Amino acid sequence: MNLVDFKDAREALKIEMNTSKYGIFDQMEKQCIQKEKFISEQTKSIKDMHHNCNYLIEYKEVLNKVSKFMLNKPKNIRINRNSNPFDNEEHKRQIINSAEQIMGRPSDSSDDDAQIGTYNQPKILNLSSIAGIIDRDEVQRMKRIIFRASRGNALVHSIQIEKSLKDYSGVEIPKDVYIITFQEGESLRAKLTRVCESFNSDNFQIPTEGYHDKVQDVKTKIKETRYLINTTTNEMKLYLEKVCKMSDTSFFGLGISRLSLYKMVTEYDRSVYNNLNKLMSKKALFQGYFWSTSFTNDILKRLDFEGQSISEIELEDCYNHNIPPPTHFRTNEFLKPFQDIVDTYGIPNYKEANPTVFAIISFPFLFGVMFGDIGHGGMLFAFGAFLCLFAERLKGTALQTMVDIRYMIVLLGFFATFCG
């Protein structure tokens, strides 16, 4: 986009915003703040819904483990709410043995279920459980701490979740379901709850019955939450595409997006303010000095050609000053690499002789004297000739730097071959 097209696009933006050219930036700022606020709120909402969905999935996993245990629990053990099960015989015996020790009844190596059946009035053990989700890496440490905190009066069992959950950024976090079973006691429960909270784990309320209905209810909520996440995400994509949409009808058919035009206007205003800061302010006027290689009439003609309004600009040549002028040398593609080499040693003062003309011969010649080799010099000369022949095609590629100094490469290769 050239300067004239940019001016037309900015004029169309001014009409659309119903403001002056000086108020475009303020209107842009207000619109960007509103859009940023909307996008931030929607992003936070999606994150919260994703976290809630993971929470429900974890709740479903815990309910599934609890339901398996409730079908296989020992008959003489009554599980209070928040109970969480063990689904194999080994852990079942551990529960009963631990309960017998708590109740003061000695245990032997005979079958526990048979012993319980020999009592005419079996004792009911009030066991409680706490269940939740914890990172897989923290399971072993949690077991050790709970064993010490409860003095061996609490059993911890962990069950891996087959499918790892993903956080909002898509990173998989392997987690396990933990189940802590202990004899009911407020002091012990409070102590175990504090231990669980120290691991930043999620504890869940387990119903006393109706596990299947609860699981179905949680599955329904998971489905609704995922649908809401997908709907909100799609709406966000459509909104962002609309903001960055390429329009062929607006802005005089330039085919640029609104976001790109906003960036151009911002860069334009910033450059204007940066240059205004270099000027001296005198009430409503700004005055400054600048060096130019062109005359005043040439500058005004160029500004008029670029479509700029020059009615508010006054230029005047100034000769009465003691400021030393800067040095400027007119170069072309052939002279530029040699001028850069000279500038690395020092830039000549204003009106001093430019040694670049002498370096065109002396530098390649001294290089040839040091590097004199027909083989390497010929390869260097051929490479330089290749760059000269295909310079237009190679611009913008990885060989762009070599293309800029192609003429110097040809001279270096020539003198290296000649001196060799």
WOQUI-V46754 format. One record per residue. N is the residue number from 1. SS is DSSP state (alpha for helix, beta for strand, coil for the rest). PHI is phi in degrees with one decimal (999 if undefined). Layout:
n ss phi
N SS PHI
N SS PHI
This chain:
n ss phi
1 coil 999
2 coil -87.1
3 alpha -68.9
4 alpha -66.7
5 alpha -62.7
6 alpha -63.4
7 alpha -64.0
8 alpha -65.1
9 alpha -65.5
10 alpha -67.9
11 alpha -65.4
12 alpha -64.1
13 alpha -66.4
14 alpha -64.5
15 alpha -66.7
16 alpha -64.6
17 alpha -84.1
18 coil 56.4
19 coil -145.3
20 coil -83.6
21 coil -67.6
22 coil -84.8
23 coil -101.5
24 alpha -62.9
25 alpha -64.3
26 alpha -64.1
27 alpha -65.9
28 alpha -61.4
29 alpha -62.0
30 alpha -63.7
31 alpha -63.8
32 alpha -65.0
33 alpha -64.4
34 alpha -64.6
35 alpha -66.5
36 alpha -63.2
37 alpha -63.6
38 alpha -63.4
39 alpha -65.4
40 alpha -64.2
41 alpha -65.3
42 alpha -67.3
43 alpha -63.5
44 alpha -63.7
45 alpha -64.0
46 alpha -65.3
47 alpha -62.5
48 alpha -63.9
49 alpha -65.9
50 alpha -65.1
51 alpha -64.3
52 alpha -65.1
53 alpha -64.1
54 alpha -62.6
55 alpha -62.5
56 alpha -67.1
57 alpha -63.8
58 alpha -63.1
59 alpha -61.5
60 alpha -63.3
61 alpha -62.4
62 alpha -64.5
63 alpha -63.0
64 alpha -63.4
65 alpha -67.7
66 alpha -66.0
67 alpha -62.7
68 alpha -66.0
69 alpha -69.3
70 alpha -63.6
71 alpha -80.4
72 alpha -123.6
73 coil -72.4
74 coil -62.7
75 coil -71.8
76 coil -92.1
77 beta -119.2
78 beta -102.5
79 beta -96.9
80 coil -78.7
81 coil -64.6
82 coil 67.5
83 coil -71.9
84 coil -141.2
85 coil -95.6
86 coil -121.6
87 coil -110.2
88 coil -142.3
89 alpha -68.5
90 alpha -62.6
91 alpha -71.2
92 alpha -62.6
93 alpha -66.5
94 alpha -61.9
95 alpha -62.3
96 alpha -68.4
97 alpha -62.2
98 alpha -63.7
99 alpha -65.7
100 alpha -64.4
101 alpha -65.9
102 alpha -66.2
103 alpha -81.5
104 coil 81.9
105 coil -99.9
106 coil -66.4
107 coil -108.9
108 coil -127.1
109 coil -84.5
110 coil -76.2
111 coil -65.0
112 alpha -66.7
113 alpha -63.8
114 alpha -68.2
115 alpha -65.1
116 alpha -63.9
117 alpha -72.2
118 alpha -78.3
119 coil -80.2
120 coil -73.4
121 coil -127.7
122 coil -63.7
123 coil -80.7
124 coil -91.3
125 beta -94.3
126 beta -88.4
127 beta -102.9
128 beta -118.4
129 beta -139.2
130 beta -124.5
131 beta -127.0
132 beta -173.8
133 beta -120.6
134 beta -144.6
135 beta -62.5
136 alpha -61.5
137 alpha -70.3
138 alpha -99.0
139 alpha -64.3
140 alpha -63.6
141 alpha -64.7
142 alpha -65.0
143 alpha -61.0
144 alpha -65.1
145 alpha -66.4
146 alpha -67.8
147 alpha -62.7
148 alpha -72.7
149 alpha -66.9
150 alpha -95.1
151 coil 57.6
152 coil 78.6
153 coil -96.2
154 beta -134.9
155 beta -106.1
156 beta -118.6
157 beta -130.1
158 beta -121.9
159 beta -131.0
160 beta -70.9
161 coil -86.0
162 coil -59.1
163 coil -105.9
164 coil -67.1
165 beta -81.8
166 beta -115.7
167 coil -80.2
168 coil -63.6
169 coil -82.4
170 coil 91.7
171 coil -83.0
172 beta -78.6
173 beta -122.0
174 coil -68.5
175 beta -133.3
176 beta -126.0
177 beta -87.7
178 beta -108.5
179 beta -132.0
180 beta -112.4
181 beta -113.9
182 beta -156.3
183 beta -73.3
184 coil -56.1
185 coil -171.9
186 alpha -63.4
187 alpha -64.7
188 alpha -66.3
189 alpha -61.8
190 alpha -62.7
191 alpha -66.2
192 alpha -67.8
193 alpha -63.7
194 alpha -65.1
195 alpha -63.6
196 alpha -63.5
197 alpha -66.4
198 alpha -67.0
199 coil -94.4
200 coil 54.5
201 coil -92.3
202 beta -98.8
203 beta -97.3
204 coil -125.7
205 coil -82.6
206 coil -104.2
207 coil -71.7
208 coil -76.7
209 coil -159.2
210 coil 71.7
211 alpha -65.5
212 alpha -62.8
213 alpha -64.8
214 alpha -66.7
215 alpha -62.6
216 alpha -64.0
217 alpha -64.7
218 alpha -66.8
219 alpha -61.6
220 alpha -63.4
221 alpha -65.6
222 alpha -62.8
223 alpha -62.2
224 alpha -66.2
225 alpha -66.1
226 alpha -64.4
227 alpha -62.9
228 alpha -66.3
229 alpha -63.4
230 alpha -63.0
231 alpha -63.8
232 alpha -65.2
233 alpha -64.5
234 alpha -64.4
235 alpha -64.4
236 alpha -64.9
237 alpha -62.7
238 alpha -63.5
239 alpha -65.4
240 alpha -67.2
241 alpha -64.5
242 alpha -67.2
243 alpha -66.2
244 coil -99.3
245 coil -67.4
246 beta -78.2
247 coil -112.9
248 coil -93.6
249 coil -102.7
250 coil -82.2
251 alpha 56.5
252 alpha 60.0
253 alpha 63.9
254 coil -80.3
255 coil 69.7
256 coil -111.5
257 beta -80.5
258 alpha -62.4
259 alpha -63.0
260 alpha -63.9
261 alpha -66.1
262 alpha -61.4
263 alpha -64.3
264 alpha -64.6
265 alpha -62.8
266 alpha -64.2
267 alpha -64.3
268 alpha -64.5
269 alpha -65.0
270 alpha -65.5
271 alpha -64.6
272 alpha -63.4
273 alpha -68.0
274 alpha -62.6
275 alpha -75.8
276 alpha -64.8
277 coil -67.5
278 coil -85.7
279 coil -97.0
280 beta -94.7
281 beta -90.7
282 beta -128.0
283 coil 56.3
284 coil -94.7
285 beta -114.1
286 beta -121.4
287 beta -126.1
288 coil -160.0
289 coil -119.8
290 coil -150.7
291 coil -93.5
292 coil -144.5
293 coil -85.5
294 coil -109.5
295 coil -82.1
296 alpha -58.7
297 alpha -62.2
298 alpha -65.3
299 alpha -66.2
300 alpha -65.3
301 alpha -65.0
302 alpha -67.2
303 alpha -63.9
304 alpha -66.8
305 alpha -67.6
306 coil -80.4
307 coil 86.2
308 coil -88.0
309 coil -80.5
310 coil -109.7
311 coil -67.7
312 coil -103.0
313 coil -115.7
314 coil -123.7
315 coil -115.1
316 coil -145.0
317 coil -71.6
318 coil -123.8
319 coil -116.6
320 coil -88.2
321 coil -155.6
322 coil -115.7
323 coil -82.1
324 coil -65.9
325 coil -70.1
326 coil -75.5
327 coil -93.7
328 coil -140.1
329 coil -118.4
330 coil -77.8
331 coil -126.6
332 coil -136.6
333 alpha -62.2
334 alpha -78.6
335 alpha -83.5
336 alpha -58.1
337 alpha -62.5
338 alpha -71.5
339 alpha -65.3
340 alpha -64.3
341 alpha -65.4
342 alpha -66.1
343 alpha -64.8
344 alpha -67.2
345 alpha -88.7
346 coil 155.1
347 coil -93.3
348 coil -61.7
349 coil -72.0
350 coil -60.9
351 coil 70.6
352 coil -83.9
353 coil -67.9
354 coil -95.0
355 coil -75.0
356 alpha -62.8
357 alpha -61.0
358 alpha -73.8
359 alpha -69.3
360 alpha -61.0
361 alpha -98.6
362 alpha -68.5
363 alpha -65.1
364 alpha -63.2
365 alpha -67.6
366 alpha -64.7
367 alpha -63.7
368 alpha -64.2
369 alpha -65.2
370 alpha -76.2
371 alpha -107.8
372 coil -52.1
373 coil -156.4
374 alpha -66.3
375 alpha -65.9
376 alpha -67.7
377 alpha -64.3
378 alpha -65.1
379 alpha -64.7
380 alpha -66.0
381 alpha -65.0
382 alpha -65.6
383 alpha -65.1
384 alpha -64.8
385 alpha -65.3
386 alpha -61.9
387 alpha -64.9
388 alpha -69.6
389 alpha -70.7
390 coil -114.4
391 alpha -63.2
392 alpha -65.7
393 alpha -73.8
394 alpha -87.4
395 coil -67.9
396 coil 87.5
397 coil -102.9
398 coil -68.3
399 coil -93.4
400 alpha -59.6
401 alpha -63.9
402 alpha -67.0
403 alpha -63.5
404 alpha -65.4
405 coil -115.0
406 alpha -62.5
407 alpha -69.0
408 alpha -67.8
409 alpha -63.8
410 alpha -62.2
411 alpha -65.8
412 alpha -62.8
413 alpha -65.2
414 alpha -64.4
415 alpha -68.7
416 alpha -64.0
417 alpha -68.6
418 alpha -64.6
419 alpha -71.6
420 coil -75.9
